[in-house]
Amino acid sequence: MKAPAVVHPRRVLVVQLRRLGDVALTTALLEDLRRAFPRTPVDFLVGDRAAPLLEHHPLIDGLIVYDRAHPTRTWRLVRSRRYDWIIDPQSSPRTAPLALVSRAPVRAGFGVRGWWWVYTHRLPRAGRAFEYVARERQRLLEMLGVPVGPPRSRLVLTDGERVAGRERLLANGAGIDRPLAALVLSAGEPAKEWPVESFAALARALHTDGVQPVLFEMPGDAEKAMRAQEISPAIVRIAVPALRDFMGSLAACDVLISADTGPAHIATALGVPRVTIFGPEPPAAWAPANDPTVIALRAQSARGLGIVPKSDPRASMLMAEVEPARVRAAVRDLLARTRS
């Protein structure tokens, strides 16, 4: 791999605009950059919906929020800052032109169809083995000669946000005398969602185990959340407030149970243990290997399968095959590990 045109950058921009989980995962690059270049300012360009995730992050010098209504304003701002390096894990039709107009002498991204030529350093995506996404993104830095450590995503809360998050749980009926298990029903795509009935059965079992189930009702989840609570009245149901408020309340929980969705990666970045249920996609890409705070579950019948297209009827069937008893056992195991 060729050496970058600038081996010691004066200013670096990391680009990840969308999807909460992707933004959380991309923070794994920040420690590596700071360790390699302790005096180099590192900025982060993010979309408006995910921007609150990155507030108060000590490794981000400048947080730039992408102007969706007037993208050229963002282009001009980026260009005016004269970045030496652009690190673009998103590598999309929205971010690639921005990298190009930045005039940064070093632009690292993925060799995707249509935009590969924009990047001075390109990482092939097709034909590569499944790899944890945060580790895959670190390879963009390795192409530039940056030594990397174990991939570790990180989000930051203030002391006040943590206190407010715990108080929010108490105000909604979640006691502090037992472990708290956060539940998130939605996953953005129906084929990746675990059945509501399975969540409700799990909640009943956890309550029997002395664990309080706390259901965070995401936007659009009201009907599903109501049905889960009707089946299992032990559930404490909390409508998700603003993103930072959700983060504060999640940080006060002992474990998160969800499908492969943004809150799962937020949990890991906040240091909250998680049990994640997979169906269409293998866990290797979206669950960190050898992390004792993460248990990834997939249907036994999916063994040996790669990605199952979401349009394939097997996708939802694989999710439903993961039994509540198996998830309950994983939660018990995780709580025993992390609360001892």
C-alpha positions in Angstrom: 0.0 0.0 0.0 1.4 3.4 -1.0 2.3 5.9 1.7 -0.1 8.8 2.1 0.9 12.2 0.5 0.9 13.7 4.0 2.2 11.3 6.7 1.6 13.6 9.6 -1.7 15.4 9.1 -2.3 18.9 10.5 -6.1 18.4 10.6 -8.2 15.3 10.1 -11.9 14.9 9.3 -13.9 11.6 10.0 -17.1 11.3 8.1 -20.1 9.2 9.1 -23.5 11.0 8.5 -26.2 8.5 9.2 -27.5 5.5 11.2 -27.0 5.7 14.9 -25.2 2.4 15.1 -22.7 3.3 12.3 -21.9 6.6 14.0 -21.3 4.8 17.3 -19.1 2.2 15.7 -17.1 4.8 13.8 -16.0 6.4 17.1 -13.6 3.4 17.4 -11.3 5.3 15.0 -10.9 8.3 17.4 -8.6 6.7 20.0 -6.3 5.3 17.3 -6.0 8.8 15.7 -5.5 10.5 19.0 -2.8 8.0 20.0 -1.0 8.4 16.7 -1.3 12.2 16.5 -1.9 13.6 20.0 -1.7 17.3 18.8 -3.6 16.9 15.6 -7.2 18.3 15.7 -9.7 15.6 14.7 -13.2 16.8 13.5 -16.2 14.6 12.9 -18.9 15.3 10.2 -22.3 13.8 11.1 -25.9 14.1 10.2 -28.3 16.1 12.3 -30.2 13.1 13.6 -27.1 11.3 14.9 -25.3 14.4 16.0 -26.4 14.3 19.7 -24.6 11.0 20.1 -21.3 12.8 19.8 -21.8 15.6 22.2 -19.2 16.0 24.9 -16.9 13.5 23.2 -13.3 14.4 24.4 -11.6 13.1 21.3 -13.6 15.3 18.9 -12.2 18.8 18.4 -14.9 20.0 16.0 -18.3 18.6 15.5 -19.8 19.5 12.0 -23.4 18.8 11.4 -24.2 18.1 7.7 -26.7 20.6 6.2 -29.2 18.4 4.4 -31.1 21.4 3.1 -28.0 23.1 1.7 -25.3 20.5 1.3 -23.0 22.9 -0.6 -22.7 25.0 2.6 -21.2 21.9 4.2 -18.9 21.4 1.2 -17.6 25.0 1.5 -17.1 24.7 5.2 -15.1 21.5 4.9 -13.0 22.9 2.0 -12.3 26.1 4.1 -10.8 24.0 6.9 -8.1 22.6 4.6 -8.0 19.1 6.0 -5.0 17.0 5.2 -6.8 13.7 5.7 -10.5 12.7 5.1 -11.5 9.4 6.6 -14.8 8.4 5.0 -16.2 5.0 6.3 -19.6 5.8 4.8 -18.2 6.1 1.2 -21.6 6.9 -0.2 -22.9 9.1 -3.1 -23.4 11.8 -0.4 -20.0 11.7 1.2 -17.7 10.9 -1.7 -18.3 14.2 -3.5 -17.7 16.0 -0.3 -14.4 14.2 0.1 -13.5 15.2 -3.5 -14.3 18.9 -3.2 -12.4 19.1 0.1 -9.2 19.0 -1.8 -7.6 17.0 1.0 -4.5 15.4 -0.3 -5.4 12.1 1.5 -8.8 10.7 1.2 -9.4 7.2 2.6 -12.6 5.2 1.8 -14.1 2.0 0.5 -13.7 1.0 -3.1 -17.4 1.1 -3.9 -18.9 1.1 -7.4 -19.2 4.6 -8.9 -17.1 6.5 -6.4 -14.0 4.4 -5.9 -11.9 6.9 -7.9 -12.6 9.7 -5.4 -10.3 8.2 -2.8 -6.6 8.2 -2.8 -6.6 5.1 -0.6 -9.3 2.5 -1.1 -10.2 -0.6 0.8 -12.0 -3.3 -1.2 -15.3 -4.4 0.2 -16.4 -7.1 -2.2 -15.0 -10.5 -1.7 -13.8 -9.9 1.9 -14.6 -12.2 4.8 -17.1 -11.0 7.4 -15.4 -8.8 10.0 -16.6 -6.7 12.9 -17.5 -3.4 11.3 -15.4 -1.3 13.8 -12.4 -3.4 13.0 -13.0 -3.2 9.3 -13.1 0.6 9.5 -9.8 0.6 11.4 -8.3 -0.8 8.2 -8.8 2.6 6.6 -6.3 3.9 9.1 -3.9 1.0 8.7 -3.8 1.9 5.0 -2.4 5.3 6.0 0.2 3.8 8.4 -1.7 4.4 11.6 -1.2 1.7 14.3 -4.5 0.6 15.7 -5.5 -1.1 19.0 -8.5 -3.3 19.8 -11.6 -1.7 18.3 -13.4 0.1 21.0 -16.3 2.4 20.3 -17.0 5.1 22.9 -19.8 7.6 23.6 -19.8 10.0 26.5 -22.4 11.2 29.0 -22.1 14.0 31.6 -22.6 13.2 35.3 -25.8 15.2 35.1 -27.2 13.1 32.2 -26.4 9.9 34.1 -28.2 11.1 37.2 -31.2 12.3 35.1 -31.3 9.0 33.3 -31.5 7.0 36.5 -34.2 9.4 37.9 -36.3 8.9 34.7 -36.3 5.2 35.3 -37.3 5.6 38.9 -40.1 8.0 38.0 -41.5 5.5 35.6 -41.6 2.7 38.2 -38.2 0.9 37.6 -36.9 0.0 41.1 -33.2 0.2 42.0 -33.3 -2.9 44.2 -33.0 -5.4 41.2 -31.1 -5.6 37.9 -32.7 -3.6 35.1 -33.0 -5.2 31.6 -33.6 -2.8 28.8 -35.7 -4.0 25.9 -35.9 -2.4 22.4 -38.5 -3.9 20.1 -37.8 -2.3 16.8 -34.9 -2.8 14.4 -35.5 -0.5 11.5 -36.4 -3.4 9.2 -39.2 -5.9 9.9 -37.1 -8.9 8.8 -34.6 -8.1 11.6 -37.2 -7.8 14.4 -37.7 -10.4 17.1 -41.4 -11.1 17.7 -43.2 -9.0 20.2 -44.6 -12.2 21.8 -41.0 -13.4 22.3 -40.1 -10.2 24.1 -43.1 -10.5 26.3 -42.4 -14.1 27.2 -38.8 -13.1 28.0 -40.0 -10.2 30.2 -42.2 -12.5 32.2 -39.3 -14.9 32.7 -36.9 -12.2 33.7 -39.3 -10.8 36.2 -39.5 -14.3 37.8 -35.7 -14.2 38.0 -35.8 -10.9 39.9 -34.9 -8.8 36.9 -37.0 -5.7 36.0 -37.7 -5.5 32.3 -37.7 -1.9 31.0 -39.2 -1.4 27.5 -37.9 1.7 25.7 -40.7 2.6 23.3 -39.0 3.9 20.1 -40.9 6.2 17.7 -43.4 4.1 15.8 -43.3 1.3 18.4 -46.4 2.4 20.4 -48.7 -0.4 19.2 -46.1 -3.1 19.6 -45.1 -1.8 23.1 -48.7 -1.8 24.2 -49.1 -5.4 23.1 -46.0 -6.5 24.9 -47.1 -4.8 28.1 -50.6 -6.4 27.8 -49.0 -9.8 27.6 -46.5 -9.1 30.3 -47.7 -6.4 32.8 -44.3 -6.7 34.6 -42.8 -4.5 31.9 -42.0 -0.9 32.8 -42.7 1.0 29.6 -40.9 4.3 28.8 -41.5 6.3 25.7 -38.1 7.3 24.4 -37.5 11.0 24.9 -34.6 12.9 23.2 -31.6 10.8 22.1 -29.4 12.1 24.9 -32.1 11.3 27.5 -32.4 7.8 26.1 -28.6 7.4 26.4 -28.7 8.5 30.0 -31.5 6.0 30.9 -29.9 3.2 29.0 -26.6 3.7 30.8 -28.5 3.1 34.1 -29.6 -0.4 33.0 -27.6 -3.5 33.5 -28.2 -5.2 30.2 -29.9 -4.4 26.8 -31.8 -7.0 24.9 -32.6 -6.2 21.3 -32.2 -7.2 17.7 -29.3 -5.9 15.6 -30.1 -2.3 15.8 -28.6 1.1 16.6 -29.3 1.0 20.3 -27.2 -2.2 20.6 -24.1 -0.4 19.3 -24.9 2.6 21.5 -25.0 0.3 24.5 -21.6 -1.1 23.7 -20.2 2.4 23.3 -21.6 3.4 26.7 -20.3 0.2 28.4 -23.7 -1.4 28.8 -23.7 -5.2 28.4 -26.0 -6.5 25.7 -27.6 -9.6 24.3 -28.2 -9.2 20.6 -30.5 -11.4 18.5 -29.5 -11.9 14.9 -31.4 -13.4 11.9 -30.7 -12.2 8.3 -27.0 -11.3 9.0 -24.3 -13.3 10.8 -23.1 -11.8 14.1 -19.5 -11.6 13.0 -20.0 -8.2 11.3 -22.0 -6.5 14.1 -20.9 -8.0 17.4 -17.3 -7.5 18.7 -15.4 -10.8 19.1 -14.1 -11.8 22.5 -16.0 -9.1 24.3 -17.3 -10.6 27.6 -20.0 -7.9 27.7 -21.7 -9.0 24.5 -23.6 -12.2 23.7 -24.8 -12.6 20.1 -27.5 -15.2 19.4 -28.6 -16.6 16.0 -31.0 -19.4 15.1 -29.3 -22.8 15.2 -30.6 -23.5 11.6 -28.6 -20.4 10.4 -25.3 -22.1 11.2 -23.1 -21.9 8.1 -25.4 -19.3 6.4 -24.1 -15.9 5.3 -26.4 -13.0 4.7 -30.0 -13.9 4.0 -31.7 -11.3 1.9 -34.3 -9.4 3.8 -36.9 -10.2 1.1 -36.3 -13.9 1.7 -39.1 -15.4 4.0 -36.3 -17.2 5.9 -35.1 -13.9 7.3 -38.1 -13.4 9.7 -38.3 -17.1 10.4 -34.7 -17.1 11.6 -35.5 -14.3 14.1 -38.5 -16.2 15.4 -36.5 -19.4 15.9 -34.4 -17.8 18.7 -36.4 -19.0 21.7 -37.0 -16.7 24.8 -35.6 -19.4 27.0 -32.2 -19.2 25.2 -32.2 -15.4 25.5 -33.1 -15.7 29.2 -30.1 -18.0 29.7 -27.8 -15.5 28.0 -29.1 -12.6 30.1 -28.5 -14.7 33.3 -25.0 -15.5 32.1 -24.2 -11.9 31.2 -25.5 -10.5 34.5 -23.5 -13.1 36.4 -20.4 -12.1 34.6 -20.8 -8.3 34.8 -22.3 -7.9 38.3 -19.9 -10.3 40.2 
